[in-house]
Amino acid sequence: MSESKLNVDRAALEQLLQKRFFFAPSFGIYEGVKGLYDYGPTGTALQQNLINLWRQHFIIEEDMLEVDCAIITPSKVLETSGHVAKFADWMCRDTVSHDFRRADHLVEEVLEARLESDALARKMAEASLADGATTDAAAKAGAKKGKKKGGAPAPTKLDDAVAEEYRNILAQIDNFNGDGLGELITKYDIRNPETGNAVTPPAAFNLMFESSIGPTGTLKGYLRPETAQGQFMNFSRLLEFNNQKMPFASAMVGRSFRNEISPRSGLLRVREFTMAEIEHYVDPLNKDHQRFDDVAGIALPLLPGTVQLEGKSNPIYMTIGDAVEKGVVDNKTLGYFLGRIYLYLTTIGIKPELLRFRQHLNNEMAHYACDCWDAEIKTTYGWIECVGCADRSAYDLCVHAAATKKKLCVRENLPEPRVFEKLECEPNSKVFGPRLKRAAKPVQEHLQTLPEESLEAVSAALAKDGKATVTLSGTAVDGDYEITPDMVNIERRTITEHVREYTPNVIEPSFGVGRILYALIEHSYSVRADDEQRAVLSFNAAVAPFKCLVLPLSGHASFEEPLRNAARRLRAVGVPARVDDAASASIGRRYARNDELGTPFAITVDFQTAEDGTVTLRERDTTKQIRGSLDEIVQLVKNLVNGEITWDVVLTKYELVNTVASENDA
Ligand SMILES: Nc1ncnc2c1ncn2[C@@H]1O[C@H](COP(=O)(O)OP(=O)(O)OP(=O)(O)O)[C@@H](O)[C@H]1O
């Protein structure tokens, strides 16, 4: 499939979004704070519709268990999950202005700009060559031209090998850690593009907002950076609620908080945002999915790690069935969710040709993940991760179980008892206590959890030397401890198990609602190719913030009653209707305003309404209108909004109203 270009004038779109109050910087009258936004009525309705569709598509369709957990999270939870130590980005500082920049974004921005400049220089050189000049002269001419035009720096041609190196780095930019990014900054003399100043070497910056809980100030807490941990905390209750049946999924829609280093791209990188997350618990020995066949035939644009490491950025198209069979995608459950994510995004209106699934590279993978794919959507800001889909393995449940000594596992009755031999260690605590004092318990626990080969070695040492050494690490009493045969009984026993106990693995699709909302706005935006050049947001009826506008042809008093009646009738059949009776604006201007809000339908009350009770119905994208009785039109709008009929079909059944006059009456 060819990649379609986004034809969006971002400055014009941003103006529209502010004017129609989709969203705006928070605390604006105090000059605002970067990365914080308020949604207005339009944005709120759009977001709510996206969430409703998400709930329908995932939670209801898959019978998931929805929860709503606390946002303020005690430090202990996030220490255990690894977020306190590792939930960080790499940050550089301008050595003169002291501005902060995220290191990977800085490298990306500078190298991309150099490649763009290189491409321009080559184009100019080619053009001049075609005019008969030599390459050098052409480049010089290009440079002069560049300088003359608005003072922008002249395009600079790169050495072929260097350009190739840049492309390679960019294809795997997420794979670099702090040291790696530092080396790139030094090697390629990367500076703050806004000031031209050098930057400091990257340092880790933890993204969590820290707080303290209660008046003592001693209980440290954080605003959650993801909703997942709350769901894990409730794993046992949820399993119980599900009658111990596996697999199952929990889900939550809620706010998360990240103290982003330098938020710059509107809604795409903010410090407080709505996430919709699913934690699907699955047996590690069987990651198949019952409904895999429903999605197996969908061809997805995939960008596997191996392709990125070759320096390539074009996705390969592969059915989900093939991708799992060939091991490109690790397992059927992960593949199933990639398919469901694709269906959700394309159903709400994301253009399939501007969507790809990129696999995480090893260094990029979050500390908890063993395989991860991002659904990335192309916007005017480039490819943006909008949904992460990670196999978190058993990481979270295991670490929380170990920290709390609570069992977070599944117990399943085996169809047949399992009989096997096992080397077991039974400590003699009467001897342990007096001899090892504080270390007695940790040493006993250590021995009981040793893998079979290590326990075998201890047993052999005790038999041969009459003693063995046990080394503790990561405890409060780390060190070497000597044990003797009177302290333990190690023997091989026959075990009969009737129950299998295991920690489930977690497959986690994690959606950033704001990023999806913004990408959808860009994909829905166009400008009419007429003299007026009016903007339209072509949301489908299911996601459109408002479904139907009701308006009078003019401010004539006789329109008032039928107008209210039409709005009342629409609401009675469950269609949210907005009335626009601003008599000061012409009908054409009011249609245009409505197109900017993305409202798909408009009912107009005019002089004929008083005569025969009919109204007109206008569709936003075609601007075509039909006429019918109010009853008929209300029913039609209801069916159109619910997707029971399409506008194309409506057009085959009704005569068009001549609308040229009113549409141009702006
Ligand atoms: N600062 C943010 N602003 C808006 N949405 C965000 C932000 N950070 C993450 N998200 C959303 O949450 C989803 C899941 O979060 P995840 O931890 O996978 O993101 P991430 O890999 O940290 O994102 P990035 O690499 O862009 O910082 C992302 O796919 C994205 O849609």
The ligand as an SDF file (V2000), in Angstrom:
LIG
                    3D

 31 33  0  0  0  0  0  0  0  0999 V2000
    3.4570   12.3060   27.6770 N   0  0  0  0  0  0  0  0  0  0  0  0
    2.4450   11.7220   27.0700 C   0  0  0  0  0  0  0  0  0  0  0  0
    1.4320   12.4530   26.5670 N   0  0  0  0  0  0  0  0  0  0  0  0
    0.3900   11.8690   25.9540 C   0  0  0  0  0  0  0  0  0  0  0  0
    0.2630   10.5320   25.8170 N   0  0  0  0  0  0  0  0  0  0  0  0
    1.2350    9.7540   26.3100 C   0  0  0  0  0  0  0  0  0  0  0  0
    2.3760   10.2990   26.9520 C   0  0  0  0  0  0  0  0  0  0  0  0
    3.1870    9.2770   27.3350 N   0  0  0  0  0  0  0  0  0  0  0  0
    2.5740    8.1560   26.9430 C   0  0  0  0  0  0  0  0  0  0  0  0
    1.4130    8.4190   26.3340 N   0  0  0  0  0  0  0  0  0  0  0  0
    0.4460    7.4660   25.7810 C   0  0  0  0  0  0  0  0  0  0  0  0
    0.3740    6.3150   26.5910 O   0  0  0  0  0  0  0  0  0  0  0  0
    0.6200    5.1460   25.8270 C   0  0  0  0  0  0  0  0  0  0  0  0
    1.3160    4.0880   26.6460 C   0  0  0  0  0  0  0  0  0  0  0  0
    2.4440    4.6230   27.3090 O   0  0  0  0  0  0  0  0  0  0  0  0
    3.9310    4.0840   27.1280 P   0  0  0  0  0  0  0  0  0  0  0  0
    4.5630    4.0240   28.4630 O   0  0  0  0  0  0  0  0  0  0  0  0
    3.9500    2.8690   26.2740 O   0  0  0  0  0  0  0  0  0  0  0  0
    4.5000    5.3380   26.3160 O   0  0  0  0  0  0  0  0  0  0  0  0
    6.0260    5.6880   26.0780 P   0  0  0  0  0  0  0  0  0  0  0  0
    6.6680    4.5610   25.3580 O   0  0  0  0  0  0  0  0  0  0  0  0
    6.6340    6.1430   27.3440 O   0  0  0  0  0  0  0  0  0  0  0  0
    5.8080    6.9490   25.0860 O   0  0  0  0  0  0  0  0  0  0  0  0
    6.9970    7.8790   24.5340 P   0  0  0  0  0  0  0  0  0  0  0  0
    8.0990    6.9570   24.1070 O   0  0  0  0  0  0  0  0  0  0  0  0
    6.3560    8.6100   23.3880 O   0  0  0  0  0  0  0  0  0  0  0  0
    7.3820    8.7690   25.6650 O   0  0  0  0  0  0  0  0  0  0  0  0
    1.4450    5.6450   24.6550 C   0  0  0  0  0  0  0  0  0  0  0  0
    1.2740    4.7940   23.5510 O   0  0  0  0  0  0  0  0  0  0  0  0
    0.8630    7.0120   24.4050 C   0  0  0  0  0  0  0  0  0  0  0  0
   -0.2820    6.9310   23.5890 O   0  0  0  0  0  0  0  0  0  0  0  0
  1  2  1  0
  2  3  1  0
  2  7  2  0
  3  4  2  0
  4  5  1  0
  5  6  2  0
  6  7  1  0
  6 10  1  0
  7  8  1  0
  8  9  2  0
  9 10  1  0
 10 11  1  0
 11 12  1  0
 11 30  1  0
 12 13  1  0
 13 14  1  0
 13 28  1  0
 14 15  1  0
 15 16  1  0
 16 17  2  0
 16 18  1  0
 16 19  1  0
 19 20  1  0
 20 21  2  0
 20 22  1  0
 20 23  1  0
 23 24  1  0
 24 25  2  0
 24 26  1  0
 24 27  1  0
 28 29  1  0
 28 30  1  0
 30 31  1  0
M  END
$$$$
